Amino acid sequence: MEQRKAIIRTYISKGMKADAAAKMAGMSKSTYYYKPRPGKPGRKASTHCHTADNRQVPNDFVVEDIRSMLGIEPKSVNRSNL
């Protein structure tokens, strides 16, 4: 990979466009310019959901409701915050 990037840099420095140089080296232009970012990829998991009447409810309450619909023993969750 680094060898191909060095070839591309050489051709770019001589005036060739990056996409043409990358194509000659067998690499896409986006791969040539790609720089990995630190940290975990993706979006953080949510902690709350919104009900139909737009109230914010913790995910634990939603999970408890689903468990009760499926007939699974619900875990104890304090609903006094609703």
mmCIF file of the N, C-alpha and C atoms, coordinates in Angstrom:
data_MODEL
# 
_entry.id   MODEL 
# 
loop_
_atom_site.group_PDB 
_atom_site.id 
_atom_site.type_symbol 
_atom_site.label_atom_id 
_atom_site.label_alt_id 
_atom_site.label_comp_id 
_atom_site.label_asym_id 
_atom_site.label_entity_id 
_atom_site.label_seq_id 
_atom_site.pdbx_PDB_ins_code 
_atom_site.Cartn_x 
_atom_site.Cartn_y 
_atom_site.Cartn_z 
_atom_site.occupancy 
_atom_site.B_iso_or_equiv 
_atom_site.pdbx_formal_charge 
_atom_site.auth_seq_id 
_atom_site.auth_comp_id 
_atom_site.auth_asym_id 
_atom_site.auth_atom_id 
_atom_site.pdbx_PDB_model_num 
ATOM 1   N N  . MET A 1 1  ? 0.825   -1.187  0.000   1.00 0.00 ? 1  MET A N  1 
ATOM 2   C CA . MET A 1 1  ? 0.000   0.000   0.000   1.00 0.00 ? 1  MET A CA 1 
ATOM 3   C C  . MET A 1 1  ? 0.873   1.257   0.000   1.00 0.00 ? 1  MET A C  1 
ATOM 4   N N  . GLU A 1 2  ? 1.839   1.317   0.915   1.00 0.00 ? 2  GLU A N  1 
ATOM 5   C CA . GLU A 1 2  ? 2.712   2.503   0.970   1.00 0.00 ? 2  GLU A CA 1 
ATOM 6   C C  . GLU A 1 2  ? 3.528   2.648   -0.307  1.00 0.00 ? 2  GLU A C  1 
ATOM 7   N N  . GLN A 1 3  ? 3.894   1.523   -0.894  1.00 0.00 ? 3  GLN A N  1 
ATOM 8   C CA . GLN A 1 3  ? 4.657   1.561   -2.143  1.00 0.00 ? 3  GLN A CA 1 
ATOM 9   C C  . GLN A 1 3  ? 3.813   2.202   -3.248  1.00 0.00 ? 3  GLN A C  1 
ATOM 10  N N  . ARG A 1 4  ? 2.540   1.830   -3.308  1.00 0.00 ? 4  ARG A N  1 
ATOM 11  C CA . ARG A 1 4  ? 1.650   2.416   -4.310  1.00 0.00 ? 4  ARG A CA 1 
ATOM 12  C C  . ARG A 1 4  ? 1.453   3.910   -4.052  1.00 0.00 ? 4  ARG A C  1 
ATOM 13  N N  . LYS A 1 5  ? 1.297   4.276   -2.768  1.00 0.00 ? 5  LYS A N  1 
ATOM 14  C CA . LYS A 1 5  ? 1.126   5.694   -2.437  1.00 0.00 ? 5  LYS A CA 1 
ATOM 15  C C  . LYS A 1 5  ? 2.360   6.500   -2.828  1.00 0.00 ? 5  LYS A C  1 
ATOM 16  N N  . ALA A 1 6  ? 3.546   5.920   -2.677  1.00 0.00 ? 6  ALA A N  1 
ATOM 17  C CA . ALA A 1 6  ? 4.783   6.607   -3.076  1.00 0.00 ? 6  ALA A CA 1 
ATOM 18  C C  . ALA A 1 6  ? 4.807   6.826   -4.586  1.00 0.00 ? 6  ALA A C  1 
ATOM 19  N N  . ILE A 1 7  ? 4.363   5.845   -5.339  1.00 0.00 ? 7  ILE A N  1 
ATOM 20  C CA . ILE A 1 7  ? 4.298   5.973   -6.801  1.00 0.00 ? 7  ILE A CA 1 
ATOM 21  C C  . ILE A 1 7  ? 3.325   7.085   -7.180  1.00 0.00 ? 7  ILE A C  1 
ATOM 22  N N  . ILE A 1 8  ? 2.166   7.097   -6.521  1.00 0.00 ? 8  ILE A N  1 
ATOM 23  C CA . ILE A 1 8  ? 1.164   8.124   -6.802  1.00 0.00 ? 8  ILE A CA 1 
ATOM 24  C C  . ILE A 1 8  ? 1.716   9.511   -6.479  1.00 0.00 ? 8  ILE A C  1 
ATOM 25  N N  . ARG A 1 9  ? 2.381   9.644   -5.338  1.00 0.00 ? 9  ARG A N  1 
ATOM 26  C CA . ARG A 1 9  ? 2.971   10.947  -4.963  1.00 0.00 ? 9  ARG A CA 1 
ATOM 27  C C  . ARG A 1 9  ? 3.976   11.414  -6.012  1.00 0.00 ? 9  ARG A C  1 
ATOM 28  N N  . THR A 1 10 ? 4.755   10.482  -6.530  1.00 0.00 ? 10 THR A N  1 
ATOM 29  C CA . THR A 1 10 ? 5.752   10.829  -7.554  1.00 0.00 ? 10 THR A CA 1 
ATOM 30  C C  . THR A 1 10 ? 5.069   11.414  -8.781  1.00 0.00 ? 10 THR A C  1 
ATOM 31  N N  . TYR A 1 11 ? 4.016   10.733  -9.254  1.00 0.00 ? 11 TYR A N  1 
ATOM 32  C CA . TYR A 1 11 ? 3.325   11.205  -10.454 1.00 0.00 ? 11 TYR A CA 1 
ATOM 33  C C  . TYR A 1 11 ? 2.578   12.512  -10.200 1.00 0.00 ? 11 TYR A C  1 
ATOM 34  N N  . ILE A 1 12 ? 2.014   12.672  -9.005  1.00 0.00 ? 12 ILE A N  1 
ATOM 35  C CA . ILE A 1 12 ? 1.309   13.921  -8.679  1.00 0.00 ? 12 ILE A CA 1 
ATOM 36  C C  . ILE A 1 12 ? 2.301   15.084  -8.658  1.00 0.00 ? 12 ILE A C  1 
ATOM 37  N N  . SER A 1 13 ? 3.497   14.842  -8.107  1.00 0.00 ? 13 SER A N  1 
ATOM 38  C CA . SER A 1 13 ? 4.504   15.906  -8.048  1.00 0.00 ? 13 SER A CA 1 
ATOM 39  C C  . SER A 1 13 ? 4.986   16.315  -9.443  1.00 0.00 ? 13 SER A C  1 
ATOM 40  N N  . LYS A 1 14 ? 4.815   15.437  -10.422 1.00 0.00 ? 14 LYS A N  1 
ATOM 41  C CA . LYS A 1 14 ? 5.204   15.757  -11.805 1.00 0.00 ? 14 LYS A CA 1 
ATOM 42  C C  . LYS A 1 14 ? 4.060   16.371  -12.596 1.00 0.00 ? 14 LYS A C  1 
ATOM 43  N N  . GLY A 1 15 ? 2.917   16.626  -11.895 1.00 0.00 ? 15 GLY A N  1 
ATOM 44  C CA . GLY A 1 15 ? 1.821   17.329  -12.549 1.00 0.00 ? 15 GLY A CA 1 
ATOM 45  C C  . GLY A 1 15 ? 0.627   16.477  -12.938 1.00 0.00 ? 15 GLY A C  1 
ATOM 46  N N  . MET A 1 16 ? 0.676   15.179  -12.712 1.00 0.00 ? 16 MET A N  1 
ATOM 47  C CA . MET A 1 16 ? -0.446  14.317  -13.072 1.00 0.00 ? 16 MET A CA 1 
ATOM 48  C C  . MET A 1 16 ? -1.564  14.493  -12.037 1.00 0.00 ? 16 MET A C  1 
ATOM 49  N N  . LYS A 1 17 ? -2.802  14.383  -12.496 1.00 0.00 ? 17 LYS A N  1 
ATOM 50  C CA . LYS A 1 17 ? -3.933  14.472  -11.577 1.00 0.00 ? 17 LYS A CA 1 
ATOM 51  C C  . LYS A 1 17 ? -3.968  13.236  -10.684 1.00 0.00 ? 17 LYS A C  1 
ATOM 52  N N  . ALA A 1 18 ? -4.457  13.440  -9.461  1.00 0.00 ? 18 ALA A N  1 
ATOM 53  C CA . ALA A 1 18 ? -4.446  12.371  -8.453  1.00 0.00 ? 18 ALA A CA 1 
ATOM 54  C C  . ALA A 1 18 ? -5.251  11.161  -8.889  1.00 0.00 ? 18 ALA A C  1 
ATOM 55  N N  . ASP A 1 19 ? -6.413  11.378  -9.502  1.00 0.00 ? 19 ASP A N  1 
ATOM 56  C CA . ASP A 1 19 ? -7.220  10.224  -9.896  1.00 0.00 ? 19 ASP A CA 1 
ATOM 57  C C  . ASP A 1 19 ? -6.553  9.407   -10.998 1.00 0.00 ? 19 ASP A C  1 
ATOM 58  N N  . ALA A 1 20 ? -5.870  10.061  -11.923 1.00 0.00 ? 20 ALA A N  1 
ATOM 59  C CA . ALA A 1 20 ? -5.172  9.337   -12.985 1.00 0.00 ? 20 ALA A CA 1 
ATOM 60  C C  . ALA A 1 20 ? -3.970  8.583   -12.421 1.00 0.00 ? 20 ALA A C  1 
ATOM 61  N N  . ALA A 1 21 ? -3.224  9.220   -11.520 1.00 0.00 ? 21 ALA A N  1 
ATOM 62  C CA . ALA A 1 21 ? -2.061  8.569   -10.913 1.00 0.00 ? 21 ALA A CA 1 
ATOM 63  C C  . ALA A 1 21 ? -2.491  7.373   -10.065 1.00 0.00 ? 21 ALA A C  1 
ATOM 64  N N  . ALA A 1 22 ? -3.570  7.526   -9.333  1.00 0.00 ? 22 ALA A N  1 
ATOM 65  C CA . ALA A 1 22 ? -4.064  6.432   -8.502  1.00 0.00 ? 22 ALA A CA 1 
ATOM 66  C C  . ALA A 1 22 ? -4.542  5.277   -9.364  1.00 0.00 ? 22 ALA A C  1 
ATOM 67  N N  . LYS A 1 23 ? -5.214  5.595   -10.452 1.00 0.00 ? 23 LYS A N  1 
ATOM 68  C CA . LYS A 1 23 ? -5.694  4.552   -11.360 1.00 0.00 ? 23 LYS A CA 1 
ATOM 69  C C  . LYS A 1 23 ? -4.519  3.769   -11.952 1.00 0.00 ? 23 LYS A C  1 
ATOM 70  N N  . MET A 1 24 ? -3.446  4.473   -12.312 1.00 0.00 ? 24 MET A N  1 
ATOM 71  C CA . MET A 1 24 ? -2.257  3.799   -12.850 1.00 0.00 ? 24 MET A CA 1 
ATOM 72  C C  . MET A 1 24 ? -1.641  2.861   -11.810 1.00 0.00 ? 24 MET A C  1 
ATOM 73  N N  . ALA A 1 25 ? -1.706  3.253   -10.551 1.00 0.00 ? 25 ALA A N  1 
ATOM 74  C CA . ALA A 1 25 ? -1.123  2.439   -9.480  1.00 0.00 ? 25 ALA A CA 1 
ATOM 75  C C  . ALA A 1 25 ? -2.090  1.362   -8.995  1.00 0.00 ? 25 ALA A C  1 
ATOM 76  N N  . GLY A 1 26 ? -3.293  1.324   -9.553  1.00 0.00 ? 26 GLY A N  1 
ATOM 77  C CA . GLY A 1 26 ? -4.259  0.304   -9.166  1.00 0.00 ? 26 GLY A CA 1 
ATOM 78  C C  . GLY A 1 26 ? -4.939  0.603   -7.847  1.00 0.00 ? 26 GLY A C  1 
ATOM 79  N N  . MET A 1 27 ? -5.151  1.878   -7.572  1.00 0.00 ? 27 MET A N  1 
ATOM 80  C CA . MET A 1 27 ? -5.765  2.287   -6.310  1.00 0.00 ? 27 MET A CA 1 
ATOM 81  C C  . MET A 1 27 ? -6.774  3.387   -6.606  1.00 0.00 ? 27 MET A C  1 
ATOM 82  N N  . SER A 1 28 ? -7.838  3.443   -5.805  1.00 0.00 ? 28 SER A N  1 
ATOM 83  C CA . SER A 1 28 ? -8.797  4.524   -5.984  1.00 0.00 ? 28 SER A CA 1 
ATOM 84  C C  . SER A 1 28 ? -8.253  5.798   -5.332  1.00 0.00 ? 28 SER A C  1 
ATOM 85  N N  . LYS A 1 29 ? -8.741  6.930   -5.822  1.00 0.00 ? 29 LYS A N  1 
ATOM 86  C CA . LYS A 1 29 ? -8.288  8.210   -5.282  1.00 0.00 ? 29 LYS A CA 1 
ATOM 87  C C  . LYS A 1 29 ? -8.687  8.337   -3.811  1.00 0.00 ? 29 LYS A C  1 
ATOM 88  N N  . SER A 1 30 ? -9.869  7.832   -3.459  1.00 0.00 ? 30 SER A N  1 
ATOM 89  C CA . SER A 1 30 ? -10.317 7.930   -2.065  1.00 0.00 ? 30 SER A CA 1 
ATOM 90  C C  . SER A 1 30 ? -9.432  7.098   -1.138  1.00 0.00 ? 30 SER A C  1 
ATOM 91  N N  . THR A 1 31 ? -8.955  5.952   -1.613  1.00 0.00 ? 31 THR A N  1 
ATOM 92  C CA . THR A 1 31 ? -8.046  5.131   -0.812  1.00 0.00 ? 31 THR A CA 1 
ATOM 93  C C  . THR A 1 31 ? -6.718  5.843   -0.622  1.00 0.00 ? 31 THR A C  1 
ATOM 94  N N  . TYR A 1 32 ? -6.262  6.526   -1.644  1.00 0.00 ? 32 TYR A N  1 
ATOM 95  C CA . TYR A 1 32 ? -5.005  7.265   -1.552  1.00 0.00 ? 32 TYR A CA 1 
ATOM 96  C C  . TYR A 1 32 ? -5.091  8.360   -0.491  1.00 0.00 ? 32 TYR A C  1 
ATOM 97  N N  . TYR A 1 33 ? -6.218  9.079   -0.457  1.00 0.00 ? 33 TYR A N  1 
ATOM 98  C CA . TYR A 1 33 ? -6.364  10.194  0.478   1.00 0.00 ? 33 TYR A CA 1 
ATOM 99  C C  . TYR A 1 33 ? -6.892  9.786   1.852   1.00 0.00 ? 33 TYR A C  1 
ATOM 100 N N  . TYR A 1 34 ? -7.303  8.528   2.024   1.00 0.00 ? 34 TYR A N  1 
ATOM 101 C CA . TYR A 1 34 ? -7.913  8.082   3.284   1.00 0.00 ? 34 TYR A CA 1 
ATOM 102 C C  . TYR A 1 34 ? -6.954  8.214   4.460   1.00 0.00 ? 34 TYR A C  1 
ATOM 103 N N  . LYS A 1 35 ? -7.464  8.791   5.559   1.00 0.00 ? 35 LYS A N  1 
ATOM 104 C CA . LYS A 1 35 ? -6.696  8.878   6.811   1.00 0.00 ? 35 LYS A CA 1 
ATOM 105 C C  . LYS A 1 35 ? -7.597  8.367   7.929   1.00 0.00 ? 35 LYS A C  1 
ATOM 106 N N  . PRO A 1 36 ? -7.215  7.277   8.586   1.00 0.00 ? 36 PRO A N  1 
ATOM 107 C CA . PRO A 1 36 ? -8.064  6.746   9.658   1.00 0.00 ? 36 PRO A CA 1 
ATOM 108 C C  . PRO A 1 36 ? -8.184  7.729   10.814  1.00 0.00 ? 36 PRO A C  1 
ATOM 109 N N  . ARG A 1 37 ? -9.348  7.756   11.424  1.00 0.00 ? 37 ARG A N  1 
ATOM 110 C CA . ARG A 1 37 ? -9.607  8.651   12.548  1.00 0.00 ? 37 ARG A CA 1 
ATOM 111 C C  . ARG A 1 37 ? -9.517  7.861   13.847  1.00 0.00 ? 37 ARG A C  1 
ATOM 112 N N  . PRO A 1 38 ? -9.053  8.512   14.899  1.00 0.00 ? 38 PRO A N  1 
ATOM 113 C CA . PRO A 1 38 ? -8.988  7.820   16.189  1.00 0.00 ? 38 PRO A CA 1 
ATOM 114 C C  . PRO A 1 38 ? -10.384 7.641   16.790  1.00 0.00 ? 38 PRO A C  1 
ATOM 115 N N  . GLY A 1 39 ? -10.523 6.682   17.684  1.00 0.00 ? 39 GLY A N  1 
ATOM 116 C CA . GLY A 1 39 ? -11.786 6.456   18.375  1.00 0.00 ? 39 GLY A CA 1 
ATOM 117 C C  . GLY A 1 39 ? -12.622 5.378   17.723  1.00 0.00 ? 39 GLY A C  1 
ATOM 118 N N  . LYS A 1 40 ? -13.745 5.110   18.353  1.00 0.00 ? 40 LYS A N  1 
ATOM 119 C CA . LYS A 1 40 ? -14.660 4.093   17.857  1.00 0.00 ? 40 LYS A CA 1 
ATOM 120 C C  . LYS A 1 40 ? -15.504 4.645   16.716  1.00 0.00 ? 40 LYS A C  1 
ATOM 121 N N  . PRO A 1 41 ? -15.716 3.870   15.664  1.00 0.00 ? 41 PRO A N  1 
ATOM 122 C CA . PRO A 1 41 ? -16.571 4.336   14.585  1.00 0.00 ? 41 PRO A CA 1 
ATOM 123 C C  . PRO A 1 41 ? -18.048 4.199   14.957  1.00 0.00 ? 41 PRO A C  1 
ATOM 124 N N  . GLY A 1 42 ? -18.873 4.984   14.333  1.00 0.00 ? 42 GLY A N  1 
ATOM 125 C CA . GLY A 1 42 ? -20.311 4.862   14.520  1.00 0.00 ? 42 GLY A CA 1 
ATOM 126 C C  . GLY A 1 42 ? -20.884 5.801   15.549  1.00 0.00 ? 42 GLY A C  1 
ATOM 127 N N  . ARG A 1 43 ? -22.162 5.710   15.667  1.00 0.00 ? 43 ARG A N  1 
ATOM 128 C CA . ARG A 1 43 ? -22.906 6.575   16.568  1.00 0.00 ? 43 ARG A CA 1 
ATOM 129 C C  . ARG A 1 43 ? -23.018 5.925   17.940  1.00 0.00 ? 43 ARG A C  1 
ATOM 130 N N  . LYS A 1 44 ? -23.026 6.733   19.000  1.00 0.00 ? 44 LYS A N  1 
ATOM 131 C CA . LYS A 1 44 ? -23.182 6.209   20.348  1.00 0.00 ? 44 LYS A CA 1 
ATOM 132 C C  . LYS A 1 44 ? -24.597 5.665   20.520  1.00 0.00 ? 44 LYS A C  1 
ATOM 133 N N  . ALA A 1 45 ? -24.720 4.627   21.349  1.00 0.00 ? 45 ALA A N  1 
ATOM 134 C CA . ALA A 1 45 ? -26.021 4.026   21.608  1.00 0.00 ? 45 ALA A CA 1 
ATOM 135 C C  . ALA A 1 45 ? -26.923 5.012   22.340  1.00 0.00 ? 45 ALA A C  1 
ATOM 136 N N  . SER A 1 46 ? -28.211 4.961   22.020  1.00 0.00 ? 46 SER A N  1 
ATOM 137 C CA . SER A 1 46 ? -29.154 5.858   22.683  1.00 0.00 ? 46 SER A CA 1 
ATOM 138 C C  . SER A 1 46 ? -29.422 5.389   24.104  1.00 0.00 ? 46 SER A C  1 
ATOM 139 N N  . THR A 1 47 ? -29.858 6.299   24.935  1.00 0.00 ? 47 THR A N  1 
ATOM 140 C CA . THR A 1 47 ? -30.213 5.965   26.315  1.00 0.00 ? 47 THR A CA 1 
ATOM 141 C C  . THR A 1 47 ? -31.694 6.189   26.562  1.00 0.00 ? 47 THR A C  1 
ATOM 142 N N  . HIS A 1 48 ? -32.379 6.883   25.641  1.00 0.00 ? 48 HIS A N  1 
ATOM 143 C CA . HIS A 1 48 ? -33.791 7.202   25.792  1.00 0.00 ? 48 HIS A CA 1 
ATOM 144 C C  . HIS A 1 48 ? -34.513 7.032   24.462  1.00 0.00 ? 48 HIS A C  1 
ATOM 145 N N  . CYS A 1 49 ? -35.830 6.846   24.555  1.00 0.00 ? 49 CYS A N  1 
ATOM 146 C CA . CYS A 1 49 ? -36.714 6.791   23.387  1.00 0.00 ? 49 CYS A CA 1 
ATOM 147 C C  . CYS A 1 49 ? -37.797 7.840   23.571  1.00 0.00 ? 49 CYS A C  1 
ATOM 148 N N  . HIS A 1 50 ? -38.502 8.151   22.507  1.00 0.00 ? 50 HIS A N  1 
ATOM 149 C CA . HIS A 1 50 ? -39.620 9.086   22.582  1.00 0.00 ? 50 HIS A CA 1 
ATOM 150 C C  . HIS A 1 50 ? -40.912 8.319   22.351  1.00 0.00 ? 50 HIS A C  1 
ATOM 151 N N  . THR A 1 51 ? -41.915 8.591   23.190  1.00 0.00 ? 51 THR A N  1 
ATOM 152 C CA . THR A 1 51 ? -43.217 7.949   23.052  1.00 0.00 ? 51 THR A CA 1 
ATOM 153 C C  . THR A 1 51 ? -44.024 8.664   21.980  1.00 0.00 ? 51 THR A C  1 
ATOM 154 N N  . ALA A 1 52 ? -45.212 8.129   21.681  1.00 0.00 ? 52 ALA A N  1 
ATOM 155 C CA . ALA A 1 52 ? -46.074 8.725   20.659  1.00 0.00 ? 52 ALA A CA 1 
ATOM 156 C C  . ALA A 1 52 ? -46.488 10.146  21.038  1.00 0.00 ? 52 ALA A C  1 
ATOM 157 N N  . ASP A 1 53 ? -46.602 10.411  22.359  1.00 0.00 ? 53 ASP A N  1 
ATOM 158 C CA . ASP A 1 53 ? -46.958 11.758  22.786  1.00 0.00 ? 53 ASP A CA 1 
ATOM 159 C C  . ASP A 1 53 ? -45.722 12.610  23.091  1.00 0.00 ? 53 ASP A C  1 
ATOM 160 N N  . ASN A 1 54 ? -44.576 12.201  22.555  1.00 0.00 ? 54 ASN A N  1 
ATOM 161 C CA . ASN A 1 54 ? -43.308 12.925  22.591  1.00 0.00 ? 54 ASN A CA 1 
ATOM 162 C C  . ASN A 1 54 ? -42.695 13.066  23.989  1.00 0.00 ? 54 ASN A C  1 
ATOM 163 N N  . ARG A 1 55 ? -42.986 12.117  24.891  1.00 0.00 ? 55 ARG A N  1 
ATOM 164 C CA . ARG A 1 55 ? -42.302 12.084  26.182  1.00 0.00 ? 55 ARG A CA 1 
ATOM 165 C C  . ARG A 1 55 ? -41.013 11.298  26.027  1.00 0.00 ? 55 ARG A C  1 
ATOM 166 N N  . GLN A 1 56 ? -39.997 11.683  26.760  1.00 0.00 ? 56 GLN A N  1 
ATOM 167 C CA . GLN A 1 56 ? -38.721 10.975  26.723  1.00 0.00 ? 56 GLN A CA 1 
ATOM 168 C C  . GLN A 1 56 ? -38.739 9.901   27.813  1.00 0.00 ? 56 GLN A C  1 
ATOM 169 N N  . VAL A 1 57 ? -38.460 8.639   27.398  1.00 0.00 ? 57 VAL A N  1 
ATOM 170 C CA . VAL A 1 57 ? -38.521 7.495   28.301  1.00 0.00 ? 57 VAL A CA 1 
ATOM 171 C C  . VAL A 1 57 ? -37.191 6.744   28.212  1.00 0.00 ? 57 VAL A C  1 
ATOM 172 N N  . PRO A 1 58 ? -36.603 6.358   29.356  1.00 0.00 ? 58 PRO A N  1 
ATOM 173 C CA . PRO A 1 58 ? -35.357 5.577   29.314  1.00 0.00 ? 58 PRO A CA 1 
ATOM 174 C C  . PRO A 1 58 ? -35.559 4.232   28.600  1.00 0.00 ? 58 PRO A C  1 
ATOM 175 N N  . ASN A 1 59 ? -34.544 3.755   27.921  1.00 0.00 ? 59 ASN A N  1 
ATOM 176 C CA . ASN A 1 59 ? -34.617 2.499   27.185  1.00 0.00 ? 59 ASN A CA 1 
ATOM 177 C C  . ASN A 1 59 ? -34.991 1.324   28.084  1.00 0.00 ? 59 ASN A C  1 
ATOM 178 N N  . ASP A 1 60 ? -34.613 1.365   29.360  1.00 0.00 ? 60 ASP A N  1 
ATOM 179 C CA . ASP A 1 60 ? -34.952 0.271   30.273  1.00 0.00 ? 60 ASP A CA 1 
ATOM 180 C C  . ASP A 1 60 ? -36.457 0.056   30.342  1.00 0.00 ? 60 ASP A C  1 
ATOM 181 N N  . PHE A 1 61 ? -37.236 1.124   30.305  1.00 0.00 ? 61 PHE A N  1 
ATOM 182 C CA . PHE A 1 61 ? -38.690 1.000   30.358  1.00 0.00 ? 61 PHE A CA 1 
ATOM 183 C C  . PHE A 1 61 ? -39.223 0.332   29.091  1.00 0.00 ? 61 PHE A C  1 
ATOM 184 N N  . VAL A 1 62 ? -38.650 0.680   27.955  1.00 0.00 ? 62 VAL A N  1 
ATOM 185 C CA . VAL A 1 62 ? -39.071 0.085   26.690  1.00 0.00 ? 62 VAL A CA 1 
ATOM 186 C C  . VAL A 1 62 ? -38.755 -1.408  26.691  1.00 0.00 ? 62 VAL A C  1 
ATOM 187 N N  . VAL A 1 63 ? -37.579 -1.762  27.170  1.00 0.00 ? 63 VAL A N  1 
ATOM 188 C CA . VAL A 1 63 ? -37.185 -3.171  27.231  1.00 0.00 ? 63 VAL A CA 1 
ATOM 189 C C  . VAL A 1 63 ? -38.127 -3.933  28.157  1.00 0.00 ? 63 VAL A C  1 
ATOM 190 N N  . GLU A 1 64 ? -38.485 -3.327  29.292  1.00 0.00 ? 64 GLU A N  1 
ATOM 191 C CA . GLU A 1 64 ? -39.417 -3.982  30.232  1.00 0.00 ? 64 GLU A CA 1 
ATOM 192 C C  . GLU A 1 64 ? -40.767 -4.218  29.568  1.00 0.00 ? 64 GLU A C  1 
ATOM 193 N N  . ASP A 1 65 ? -41.276 -3.226  28.835  1.00 0.00 ? 65 ASP A N  1 
ATOM 194 C CA . ASP A 1 65 ? -42.555 -3.383  28.143  1.00 0.00 ? 65 ASP A CA 1 
ATOM 195 C C  . ASP A 1 65 ? -42.503 -4.500  27.099  1.00 0.00 ? 65 ASP A C  1 
ATOM 196 N N  . ILE A 1 66 ? -41.415 -4.569  26.368  1.00 0.00 ? 66 ILE A N  1 
ATOM 197 C CA . ILE A 1 66 ? -41.261 -5.627  25.355  1.00 0.00 ? 66 ILE A CA 1 
ATOM 198 C C  . ILE A 1 66 ? -41.208 -6.989  26.033  1.00 0.00 ? 66 ILE A C  1 
ATOM 199 N N  . ARG A 1 67 ? -40.465 -7.086  27.130  1.00 0.00 ? 67 ARG A N  1 
ATOM 200 C CA . ARG A 1 67 ? -40.397 -8.356  27.867  1.00 0.00 ? 67 ARG A CA 1 
ATOM 201 C C  . ARG A 1 67 ? -41.779 -8.789  28.344  1.00 0.00 ? 67 ARG A C  1 
ATOM 202 N N  . SER A 1 68 ? -42.576 -7.849  28.850  1.00 0.00 ? 68 SER A N  1 
ATOM 203 C CA . SER A 1 68 ? -43.907 -8.207  29.339  1.00 0.00 ? 68 SER A CA 1 
ATOM 204 C C  . SER A 1 68 ? -44.811 -8.640  28.188  1.00 0.00 ? 68 SER A C  1 
ATOM 205 N N  . MET A 1 69 ? -44.670 -8.013  27.009  1.00 0.00 ? 69 MET A N  1 
ATOM 206 C CA . MET A 1 69 ? -45.452 -8.419  25.835  1.00 0.00 ? 69 MET A CA 1 
ATOM 207 C C  . MET A 1 69 ? -45.088 -9.829  25.387  1.00 0.00 ? 69 MET A C  1 
ATOM 208 N N  . LEU A 1 70 ? -43.811 -10.178 25.535  1.00 0.00 ? 70 LEU A N  1 
ATOM 209 C CA . LEU A 1 70 ? -43.342 -11.508 25.125  1.00 0.00 ? 70 LEU A CA 1 
ATOM 210 C C  . LEU A 1 70 ? -43.543 -12.557 26.206  1.00 0.00 ? 70 LEU A C  1 
ATOM 211 N N  . GLY A 1 71 ? -44.000 -12.122 27.374  1.00 0.00 ? 71 GLY A N  1 
ATOM 212 C CA . GLY A 1 71 ? -44.217 -13.053 28.463  1.00 0.00 ? 71 GLY A CA 1 
ATOM 213 C C  . GLY A 1 71 ? -42.953 -13.428 29.202  1.00 0.00 ? 71 GLY A C  1 
ATOM 214 N N  . ILE A 1 72 ? -41.943 -12.618 29.095  1.00 0.00 ? 72 ILE A N  1 
ATOM 215 C CA . ILE A 1 72 ? -40.687 -12.846 29.806  1.00 0.00 ? 72 ILE A CA 1 
ATOM 216 C C  . ILE A 1 72 ? -40.762 -12.107 31.127  1.00 0.00 ? 72 ILE A C  1 
ATOM 217 N N  . GLU A 1 73 ? -40.279 -12.726 32.188  1.00 0.00 ? 73 GLU A N  1 
ATOM 218 C CA . GLU A 1 73 ? -40.315 -12.111 33.513  1.00 0.00 ? 73 GLU A CA 1 
ATOM 219 C C  . GLU A 1 73 ? -39.633 -10.745 33.475  1.00 0.00 ? 73 GLU A C  1 
ATOM 220 N N  . PRO A 1 74 ? -40.374 -9.649  33.746  1.00 0.00 ? 74 PRO A N  1 
ATOM 221 C CA . PRO A 1 74 ? -39.761 -8.317  33.704  1.00 0.00 ? 74 PRO A CA 1 
ATOM 222 C C  . PRO A 1 74 ? -38.818 -8.096  34.878  1.00 0.00 ? 74 PRO A C  1 
ATOM 223 N N  . LYS A 1 75 ? -37.792 -7.326  34.612  1.00 0.00 ? 75 LYS A N  1 
ATOM 224 C CA . LYS A 1 75 ? -36.873 -6.926  35.678  1.00 0.00 ? 75 LYS A CA 1 
ATOM 225 C C  . LYS A 1 75 ? -37.491 -5.763  36.427  1.00 0.00 ? 75 LYS A C  1 
ATOM 226 N N  . SER A 1 76 ? -37.085 -5.547  37.647  1.00 0.00 ? 76 SER A N  1 
ATOM 227 C CA . SER A 1 76 ? -37.625 -4.459  38.454  1.00 0.00 ? 76 SER A CA 1 
ATOM 228 C C  . SER A 1 76 ? -37.061 -3.129  37.984  1.00 0.00 ? 76 SER A C  1 
ATOM 229 N N  . VAL A 1 77 ? -37.943 -2.231  37.531  1.00 0.00 ? 77 VAL A N  1 
ATOM 230 C CA . VAL A 1 77 ? -37.541 -0.899  37.072  1.00 0.00 ? 77 VAL A CA 1 
ATOM 231 C C  . VAL A 1 77 ? -38.426 0.117   37.761  1.00 0.00 ? 77 VAL A C  1 
ATOM 232 N N  . ASN A 1 78 ? -37.849 1.180   38.280  1.00 0.00 ? 78 ASN A N  1 
ATOM 233 C CA . ASN A 1 78 ? -38.585 2.226   38.973  1.00 0.00 ? 78 ASN A CA 1 
ATOM 234 C C  . ASN A 1 78 ? -39.262 3.134   37.945  1.00 0.00 ? 78 ASN A C  1 
ATOM 235 N N  . ARG A 1 79 ? -40.590 3.132   37.907  1.00 0.00 ? 79 ARG A N  1 
ATOM 236 C CA . ARG A 1 79 ? -41.343 3.941   36.941  1.00 0.00 ? 79 ARG A CA 1 
ATOM 237 C C  . ARG A 1 79 ? -41.814 5.271   37.538  1.00 0.00 ? 79 ARG A C  1 
ATOM 238 N N  . SER A 1 80 ? -41.341 5.620   38.705  1.00 0.00 ? 80 SER A N  1 
ATOM 239 C CA . SER A 1 80 ? -41.798 6.858   39.346  1.00 0.00 ? 80 SER A CA 1 
ATOM 240 C C  . SER A 1 80 ? -41.295 8.108   38.626  1.00 0.00 ? 80 SER A C  1 
ATOM 241 N N  . ASN A 1 81 ? -40.316 7.957   37.734  1.00 0.00 ? 81 ASN A N  1 
ATOM 242 C CA . ASN A 1 81 ? -39.749 9.116   37.029  1.00 0.00 ? 81 ASN A CA 1 
ATOM 243 C C  . ASN A 1 81 ? -40.593 9.544   35.835  1.00 0.00 ? 81 ASN A C  1 
ATOM 244 N N  . LEU A 1 82 ? -41.609 8.780   35.475  1.00 0.00 ? 82 LEU A N  1 
ATOM 245 C CA . LEU A 1 82 ? -42.412 9.114   34.298  1.00 0.00 ? 82 LEU A CA 1 
ATOM 246 C C  . LEU A 1 82 ? -43.365 10.213  34.531  1.00 0.00 ? 82 LEU A C  1 
# 
